[in-house]
């Protein structure tokens, strides 16, 4: 009887064996008995390997699912533990509207950036919007061009001068056609005295080297005053006129 015992064994068979049979199995089939009574832990299943594109799709799906649930709770479409049938269609519509709004904002931002003669004020923005609404035109780059041209022609919007033609009002210096403003510091916006002197070169008089001096003579050091008299004909003229008066 004992010689008829052969593996494989089940745990139930081993536990129900006569002691002599069990001793026999342990002596001749020790490894099999230990493996049956103490089986190794089940292997942890490996995570499936996805291509990078699939991982992105999974992440996107999880993000959209989270946004959908947030939308459902916000709109009150979850009742008695169930989501209304029309909720997903409403969610898709809101996503489309959101994307269209982003596209429009990007279009407007690009138009404003590329039109330096447009003054980006609230009144001008409203005027452009009202013109498009009256004409029943969508807000596009081309339609903004039409609206701006029409409103400038009618006088409702005043176009700015091109940047190159604008008078530079900040204190600074023109050099080789490039304006460099002076740095300012302090709460009062006082102007630092640069090593090359205070004031800025008038773009229309670059050749003559005329410098527009904005600092009051009473606030200049003797060295600054003398340098400005030498470098700026307009400042020298102004000082002469004030001396005569």
C-alpha positions as CSV (number, residue, x, y, z in Angstrom):
1,X,0.0,0.0,0.0
2,X,2.8,2.3,1.0
3,X,4.7,1.6,-2.2
4,X,1.7,2.8,-4.3
5,X,1.9,6.3,-3.0
6,X,3.3,8.6,-5.7
7,X,3.2,12.4,-6.2
8,X,1.6,14.6,-7.1
9,X,-0.3,15.1,-3.9
10,X,-3.1,17.4,-2.8
11,X,-3.1,19.0,0.6
12,X,-6.3,17.1,1.4
13,X,-4.7,13.7,0.6
14,X,-1.7,14.4,2.7
15,X,-3.8,15.5,5.7
16,X,-6.0,12.4,5.5
17,X,-3.0,9.9,5.2
18,X,-2.2,7.3,7.8
19,X,0.9,8.4,9.8
20,X,3.0,5.6,8.2
21,X,2.0,6.7,4.7
22,X,2.7,10.3,5.5
23,X,6.1,9.4,7.0
24,X,6.8,7.4,3.8
25,X,6.0,10.3,1.6
26,X,8.0,12.8,3.6
27,X,11.0,10.4,3.4
28,X,10.9,9.7,-0.3
29,X,9.1,12.8,-1.7
30,X,10.2,15.5,0.7
31,X,10.3,18.3,-1.9
32,X,6.8,17.4,-3.3
33,X,5.3,17.2,0.2
34,X,6.7,20.6,1.3
35,X,5.6,22.2,-2.0
36,X,2.0,20.8,-1.5
37,X,1.7,21.9,2.2
38,X,3.5,25.2,1.7
39,X,2.9,26.3,-1.9
40,X,4.8,29.4,-3.1
41,X,2.9,32.6,-3.4
42,X,1.1,33.2,-6.6
43,X,3.2,35.4,-9.0
44,X,2.1,39.0,-9.3
45,X,0.7,39.5,-12.7
46,X,2.8,41.9,-14.8
47,X,1.3,45.2,-15.8
48,X,0.4,45.2,-19.5
49,X,2.9,47.1,-21.6
50,X,1.2,49.9,-23.7
51,X,2.7,52.0,-26.4
52,X,3.4,55.6,-25.4
53,X,0.4,56.7,-27.6
54,X,-1.9,54.3,-25.7
55,X,-0.7,55.6,-22.3
56,X,-1.5,59.2,-23.4
57,X,-4.9,58.1,-24.5
58,X,-5.5,56.4,-21.1
59,X,-4.3,59.5,-19.2
60,X,-6.5,61.7,-21.4
61,X,-9.5,59.4,-20.9
62,X,-9.0,59.6,-17.1
63,X,-8.8,63.4,-17.3
64,X,-12.0,63.7,-19.3
65,X,-13.8,61.3,-17.0
66,X,-12.8,63.4,-14.0
67,X,-13.9,66.6,-15.8
68,X,-17.2,64.9,-16.8
69,X,-18.0,63.9,-13.2
70,X,-17.2,67.4,-12.0
71,X,-19.4,68.9,-14.7
72,X,-22.3,66.5,-13.6
73,X,-22.0,67.5,-10.0
74,X,-21.8,71.2,-10.8
75,X,-24.9,71.1,-13.0
76,X,-26.9,68.9,-10.7
77,X,-27.3,66.2,-13.3
78,X,-26.7,63.4,-10.7
79,X,-30.0,62.4,-9.1
80,X,-30.7,59.3,-6.9
81,X,-27.3,57.9,-7.8
82,X,-27.9,58.1,-11.6
83,X,-26.6,60.5,-14.2
84,X,-29.2,62.1,-16.5
85,X,-29.1,60.7,-20.0
86,X,-28.5,64.1,-21.7
87,X,-25.6,65.0,-19.4
88,X,-22.9,63.7,-21.6
89,X,-24.2,65.6,-24.7
90,X,-24.3,68.8,-22.6
91,X,-20.7,68.0,-21.4
92,X,-19.4,67.7,-25.0
93,X,-21.2,70.9,-26.0
94,X,-19.5,72.8,-23.1
95,X,-16.1,71.4,-24.1
96,X,-16.7,72.6,-27.7
97,X,-17.8,76.0,-26.5
98,X,-14.7,76.2,-24.2
99,X,-12.4,75.3,-27.1
100,X,-14.1,77.8,-29.4
101,X,-13.6,80.5,-26.8
102,X,-9.9,79.7,-26.5
103,X,-9.5,79.8,-30.3
104,X,-11.3,83.2,-30.5
105,X,-9.1,84.6,-27.7
106,X,-6.0,83.5,-29.4
107,X,-7.2,85.0,-32.7
108,X,-7.9,88.4,-31.0
109,X,-4.6,88.3,-29.2
110,X,-2.7,87.7,-32.4
111,X,-4.6,90.5,-34.2
112,X,-3.9,93.0,-31.4
113,X,-0.2,92.0,-31.4
114,X,0.1,92.5,-35.1
115,X,-1.7,95.9,-35.2
116,X,0.4,98.5,-33.5
117,X,-1.9,101.3,-34.5
118,X,-4.8,99.8,-32.5
119,X,-5.2,101.2,-28.9
120,X,-6.2,98.2,-26.8
121,X,-8.6,100.1,-24.6
122,X,-11.9,98.9,-23.2
123,X,-13.9,101.4,-25.2
124,X,-12.3,100.4,-28.4
125,X,-12.8,96.7,-27.6
126,X,-16.5,97.4,-27.1
127,X,-16.7,99.4,-30.3
128,X,-15.2,96.5,-32.3
129,X,-17.5,94.0,-30.7
130,X,-20.6,96.1,-31.3
131,X,-19.7,96.6,-35.0
132,X,-19.3,92.9,-35.5
133,X,-22.6,92.2,-33.8
134,X,-24.4,94.8,-35.9
135,X,-23.0,93.2,-39.1
136,X,-23.7,89.7,-37.7
137,X,-20.0,88.7,-38.4
138,X,-18.1,86.2,-36.4
139,X,-15.0,87.3,-34.5
140,X,-12.2,86.4,-36.8
141,X,-8.9,88.0,-37.8
142,X,-10.2,89.2,-41.2
143,X,-13.4,90.6,-39.6
144,X,-11.5,92.5,-37.0
145,X,-9.5,94.1,-39.9
146,X,-12.8,95.2,-41.4
147,X,-14.3,96.5,-38.2
148,X,-11.1,98.5,-37.3
149,X,-10.9,100.1,-40.8
150,X,-14.6,101.0,-40.7
151,X,-14.5,102.5,-37.2
152,X,-11.3,104.5,-37.9
153,X,-12.9,105.8,-41.1
154,X,-16.0,106.9,-39.2
155,X,-14.0,108.4,-36.4
156,X,-15.3,106.2,-33.6
157,X,-11.8,104.8,-33.1
158,X,-8.7,106.9,-33.3
159,X,-5.7,105.0,-34.7
160,X,-2.3,105.3,-33.0
161,X,0.8,106.4,-34.9
162,X,3.1,103.6,-35.9
163,X,5.7,102.9,-33.2
164,X,8.5,104.3,-35.3
165,X,6.7,107.6,-35.6
166,X,5.7,108.0,-32.0
167,X,7.3,110.7,-29.8
168,X,9.3,109.0,-27.0
169,X,8.3,110.7,-23.7
170,X,10.4,108.7,-21.4
171,X,13.8,110.0,-20.2
172,X,16.5,108.2,-22.0
173,X,18.9,108.4,-24.9
174,X,18.8,107.6,-28.7
175,X,21.9,105.9,-30.1
176,X,22.1,104.6,-33.6
177,X,18.4,104.9,-34.0
178,X,17.7,102.8,-30.8
179,X,16.1,104.4,-27.8
180,X,17.4,103.3,-24.4
181,X,15.3,104.6,-21.4
182,X,17.1,105.5,-18.1
183,X,16.5,103.3,-15.2
184,X,14.2,104.6,-12.5
185,X,14.1,103.8,-8.8
186,X,12.4,105.1,-5.7
187,X,8.7,105.7,-5.0
188,X,8.7,109.1,-6.7
189,X,10.0,107.7,-10.0
190,X,13.2,109.8,-9.9
191,X,15.6,109.4,-12.8
192,X,19.1,108.1,-12.3
193,X,21.8,110.2,-13.8
194,X,23.5,108.2,-16.4
195,X,27.2,108.5,-17.1
196,X,26.5,110.0,-20.6
197,X,24.3,112.8,-19.2
198,X,20.6,113.3,-18.7
199,X,18.1,113.6,-21.4
200,X,17.4,112.0,-24.8
201,X,18.2,112.7,-28.3
202,X,15.4,114.0,-30.4
203,X,14.9,111.4,-33.3
204,X,14.3,114.3,-35.7
205,X,17.6,115.9,-34.8
206,X,19.9,112.9,-34.4
207,X,22.3,114.3,-36.9
208,X,22.8,117.5,-35.0
209,X,23.2,115.7,-31.7
210,X,20.5,117.7,-30.0
211,X,19.4,116.3,-26.7
212,X,16.1,116.8,-25.0
213,X,16.9,117.6,-21.4
214,X,14.0,116.8,-19.0
215,X,15.7,117.5,-15.7
216,X,15.2,120.9,-14.1
217,X,18.3,123.0,-14.1
218,X,17.9,123.6,-10.3
219,X,18.3,119.9,-9.7
220,X,21.5,119.5,-11.8
221,X,25.0,119.4,-10.6
222,X,27.4,122.0,-12.0
223,X,28.9,119.2,-14.2
224,X,25.6,118.1,-15.5
225,X,24.5,121.7,-16.3
226,X,27.7,122.4,-18.2
227,X,27.5,119.2,-20.2
228,X,23.9,119.8,-21.1
229,X,24.7,123.4,-22.3
230,X,27.5,121.9,-24.5
231,X,25.5,118.9,-25.8
232,X,22.0,120.4,-26.3
233,X,21.3,123.5,-28.4
234,X,17.7,123.4,-27.3
235,X,18.6,123.3,-23.6
236,X,21.1,126.2,-24.2
237,X,18.5,128.2,-25.9
238,X,16.0,127.6,-23.1
239,X,18.5,128.7,-20.5
240,X,19.3,131.8,-22.5
241,X,15.6,132.7,-22.8
242,X,15.0,132.1,-19.1
243,X,18.0,134.3,-18.2
244,X,16.6,137.2,-20.4
245,X,13.2,137.0,-19.0
